Amino acid sequence: MIDVRTPDEYKEKHIAGAVNMDVKSDNFEEQIRTLDKAKPIYFYCKSGGRGKKAAQIAVSDGFTNVNNLEKGITGWEEANKPVTSVATENTGLTMDDYLALIKKSDKLVLVDFNAVWCGPCKLLRPTVTKLAKKNSDKLELLEIDVDKNPKVANAMNINGIPLLILYKQGKEVWRNLGLIDENELASKLKQFIN
């Protein structure tokens, strides 16, 4: 069982007995070549994408019994299977903290739900940051890493990122799941900025 996420993600929680080999590290292929090609190999990540990439690399390196947990550790947990976890109970925002942050501002609040491992989140960040700075007199940006704030992510049933949610006077007025281009996001924000 190979956890192909970052070492930080692995430390936070992982499937018991899994070994961490970050698929994005420079020596990933060297690491998997040390494994016995005759034995089954199982890859997983957060939700399946990086596991699929790791499985493709293993197959091209001659492994024959290669498996990918399609929904990653997220699907594992949804099936009520156990994980080994560093206690996260006392870390991150609570739902009360989150609600206080979105209600305290007189400005619009744009919440960017993301994670360090999320490629689309990294692509979207410069656009969100640029527009938040451009409209800083009327808009406040709140970035929330779903892995570091599991209570909020779970309470809001967030099962896809990047996720943008716009609040006006503490009430949600718009949301977008996935990538959005700069012009479309600017246009959406303009609708609510007075």
N, C-alpha and C positions, 0 to 999 in steps of 0.2 A: 504494500500500500504506500504510494508516493504522493505526498502533499506538494503540489507544484506552485504554491503561493509564496509570497515573500516570507522571510524569517519572522518579521513582526506579526504577520497574520497567523503564522503557525504557532507562535508563542501564545497568542491570544486564545486560540482554541483550535484543536485538530482531532482527527479520528485517532483513538488510542492505537498505538503500535505503528502509526504512519511515520515515515521518514520524510524529512523536508529536503526537497531539491527544487529550488526556484527555477522554473522554466525560462525565466527572463535573464538568468545569470549567464555569464560568458562560458562557464564550464559545465553547463547542464548536460550536454551530450557526453562529455567525459564521465560524469557521475553515473549516468544510466548504463554506460558501457561496462561498469564494474559489476553489474547485476547478472544473474544467471538467466540466459536467454531461453532456457528450457522451462523455467517456472512462469506461472501467470503473473502479470504485473497489472496493478490497478492504479490509475491516476485520478486525482481530484483537485479541484480548486474551489473557488467561492460558488460559482454557478454553472460551470461546465466549459467555458471557452478556452481557458488556459489548459485545462485537462485534455481537451480535444487536440490542441496544438502539441502537447507533450506526447500523446498517443501516436500522432502522425510521425513525430521524430523517432519514437521507439520502433515503429513498424519499418521506417526507412533504414534503421540501424540493424534490422534483422530479427527483432523480437516477433514471435508468432502468436502468443496468447496475451494480447494487449486489450485492456478494458479501460473505459472512461466513465466515471460516475457522472452521468449527463447533467444532473442538477447540482453537482458538487456537494460541498458540505451543507449548503442550504437545503437541498433535497434530503440529505442524510438526517438533518435535524428535524425537518418536517415529518419524516417517517418515525420520529421519536426514538432515533438511535442515539447512543451515547457519544459524547465528545469529551475530550480532556481539555480543560479550560483554565486559564489563569483567571482568577476572580475578577469579573468586570462589574459586579453588583454596585460597587461604590465609585465607578468611573463614569464619565460622560454626563450629559444633561439628563435630568428627569423630565417628564412631560410638563410638570409645573414650571421648571426652568425655561423650557422651550416656549410655552405659552406666555410667560412673563416677557421674554425677549421680543416676541412678535407684537405684543400689546403695548410695550413701553414707549415705542417710537411714534412721533407725530407724522413721520414720513411713511411712505410705502416701504414694506420690508420684502425683499426678494431672498428667499431661502434656496440655497443650492445644496441639495443632498448629493453626496459624492463618496468616493473611496479612493485610496491611493493606488489600488490595483486596477482601477477602471479606466481603460483607454479612452472611451468617449468622454468621460469626465475631464480628462486632461486636455482633450481637444476643445471642450466647451469653456473651460476656465478663463482663457484670455478674453474671450468675447464677453463673458459675464462681468469680469473685472473691469474691462474697458467701459462698458455701459454703466456700471455702478459708479465709477469715478466721474464719468461725464454728467451723471444725474445726481451727484452726491448731495446736492442741496435738497432734493426731494425723495431720495431713495437710499435705503440702507441695505447693505448686503450681509447676509448671515450664511456662512459656509458650515455645513454639518457633515462630517465624515460618519457614515452609517455604522462603520465598524467600531469607532470610538464612542459612539452614542447609541448603543443597542436598545436602551429603554425607549428612546424617541422613535427609532426606526421600527421597533416591534409594535409600539402603541399606535403608530400611524399606518401599520401594515405596508411598509415600503418594501416592494419586492422587485423594483427595477430602478436603475440609476443610469445616467444622471437624471435627476428630477428637480425641476424648478417649480417653486410655489410662490405666488405673489399675494401678499396680504395688504389690505387697506383697512386701517383702524382695527386691526386684529382679526379681520375676517378674510378668508380666502376668496380671491376674486379671479384667479387664473392659475393654471398649472400646465406643465409640459413635461412629458416623459421622453427622454432621448435627446438627440442632438437637435439644435435649432440654429439657423444661420443668423448672423448679426442683424441684418435688415429686418427679418421677421421678429426677432426679439425686441429690437428698438421700436418697431411699430406697435407691438403689444404693450410695452412699457408706456409709450406715448399716450395710449388710450386711457391710462389710469393716472398719469401725472397731470396735475392741474396747473 
